[in-house]
Amino acid sequence: MADRPDGERKAGSNKPALALHVPEPKYRPGDTVDFSDLDIGEPGKQPRPDEACDPSEMGELAYGLVRVLGDDDKAHGPWDPKLDPETLRTMLHNMALVRAFDERMFRGQRQGKTSFYMKCTGEEATSVAAAMALASDDMVFPSYRQQGILIARGYPLIEMINQIYSNKGDKLKGRQLPIMYSSREHSFFSISGNLATQTPQAVGWAMASAIKGDSRIAATWVGEGSTAEGDFHSACTFATVYNAPVILNVINNQWAISSFSGFAGAERTTFAARALGYGLAGLRVDGNDALACFAAQQWAANRARANAGPTLIEYFTYRAEGHSTSDDPTGYRSAQERTEWPLGDPVMRLKRHLIAIGEWDEERQEKMDLEAAERVKAATKEAEKNGILGHGLHHPFRTMFEDVFEELPWHLREQSKQAIREREIKFPEGRPNA
Ligand SMILES: Cc1ncc(C[n+]2csc(CCOP(=O)(O)OP(=O)(O)O)c2C)c(N)n1
């Protein structure tokens, strides 16, 4: 029997007082960071089970870390997806483009061109490589940090920027927070600001696909913090009960704004290990190793397509920048965490791999980075013609009452009239987009 904890005893009682554990991150601003106790395993050493195997046969993969790229920058072990050099270069290019896009949009927010932006620095592989392992018409249900999927699927940068600027070119008519994209043509489900809602939606969509006898599968992405939401657990239950053709990607970037992963349960077990309790296949992957990310997603996609079951994949990574443009991480975490992170930078690792196999060099990298920055700049200039924040070139004001109801209910009709009246009083000369 466990020892009773020593606690302050209530007067007249010999029973110890109960106590709660409140997680506390190891490092706070100014602390010296030491990640040497993190067990990241050795690349190439993890077994690759058959995609149709029973989840109970692969339990160890939920605790270790699937890694392919070694310190020698070569690919190792059975998880090496053996991609041809052209595909590897496309992957590198997509990741570099995401980074260039993030840099420019962040700057645009600081210049007042948009109200909000979220970078995915350090996590590019978890969306780009994973998206490249899926079919282009597999349905994806992302969170707000998977701009890499749209870029990998060739969504026009100008459409992304129009949405970020909420301008008159914005296909979503300014009704979504900047970066909450949506594209039916790219099988990219509308991003929701309400955390984890996309997870049961992905499972439901996958179930519908199976009911219809379709061949398309679904994949969702969710932050580790958001796995504490009830929606995530409903998603896991439905996925496993109905053997839904779905992939649940958990991006464990260590931080949920200022809450460290311990608040979502990271001190107790891994996020991949949650799969075991549901009877799901669980994989834990080096999220900064683009080849491992690709291989894991491909494994799970093959499994889903073969009706062998859903998979939960945890990508172990690090959110290198602030949560969003509204966040300042220097207030709650040590700046050394980013530099000490043992899994490195996903873009640099893939670049070094291509160089190591004789398929790339620093000159070509420099040229590619330059071209990526120029491409984003050109798209930005083009999108700016449709307007930026505060310039009035947004969708006509009255459209906010349109498209939701077939027939506008009486109270919205009243509000619409009242709003238009007040606008006329405020701007008697009229405004171009009133
Ligand atoms: C239901 C809900 N609760 C809280 C929030 C506020 N919120 C927005 S992002 C975020 C952190 C999410 O962290 P995580 O899931 O780890 O993803 P990350 O931002 O690290 O990619 C929180 C708490 C929200 N948008 N929705």
The ligand as a MOL file (V3000), in Angstrom:
LIG
                    3D

  0  0  0     0  0            999 V3000
M  V30 BEGIN CTAB
M  V30 COUNTS 26 27 0 0 0
M  V30 BEGIN ATOM
M  V30 1 C -11.8150 26.2960 -26.6870 0
M  V30 2 C -10.7040 27.2950 -26.6340 0
M  V30 3 N -10.0570 27.5170 -25.4590 0
M  V30 4 C -9.0680 28.4380 -25.3880 0
M  V30 5 C -8.6960 29.1530 -26.5070 0
M  V30 6 C -7.5660 30.1850 -26.4230 0
M  V30 7 N -6.3610 29.6390 -27.0440 0 CHG=1
M  V30 8 C -6.0680 29.8970 -28.3280 0
M  V30 9 S -4.6780 29.1360 -28.8290 0
M  V30 10 C -4.4260 28.4440 -27.3190 0
M  V30 11 C -3.2400 27.5540 -27.0750 0
M  V30 12 C -3.3050 26.2490 -27.8140 0
M  V30 13 O -2.0920 25.5520 -27.6720 0
M  V30 14 P -1.7890 24.2100 -28.4270 0
M  V30 15 O -3.0290 23.4160 -28.5730 0
M  V30 16 O -0.6530 23.5460 -27.7540 0
M  V30 17 O -1.3870 24.6620 -29.9030 0
M  V30 18 P -0.2210 25.6430 -30.3670 0
M  V30 19 O -0.7560 27.0490 -30.2810 0
M  V30 20 O 0.9460 25.4150 -29.4960 0
M  V30 21 O 0.0520 25.2990 -31.7970 0
M  V30 22 C -5.4250 28.8380 -26.4160 0
M  V30 23 C -5.4910 28.4290 -25.0220 0
M  V30 24 C -9.4170 28.9040 -27.7010 0
M  V30 25 N -9.0990 29.5380 -28.8290 0
M  V30 26 N -10.3880 27.9680 -27.7500 0
M  V30 END ATOM
M  V30 BEGIN BOND
M  V30 1 1 1 2
M  V30 2 1 2 3
M  V30 3 2 2 26
M  V30 4 2 3 4
M  V30 5 1 4 5
M  V30 6 1 5 6
M  V30 7 2 5 24
M  V30 8 1 6 7
M  V30 9 2 7 8
M  V30 10 1 7 22
M  V30 11 1 8 9
M  V30 12 1 9 10
M  V30 13 1 10 11
M  V30 14 2 10 22
M  V30 15 1 11 12
M  V30 16 1 12 13
M  V30 17 1 13 14
M  V30 18 2 14 15
M  V30 19 1 14 16
M  V30 20 1 14 17
M  V30 21 1 17 18
M  V30 22 2 18 19
M  V30 23 1 18 20
M  V30 24 1 18 21
M  V30 25 1 22 23
M  V30 26 1 24 25
M  V30 27 1 24 26
M  V30 END BOND
M  V30 END CTAB
M  END
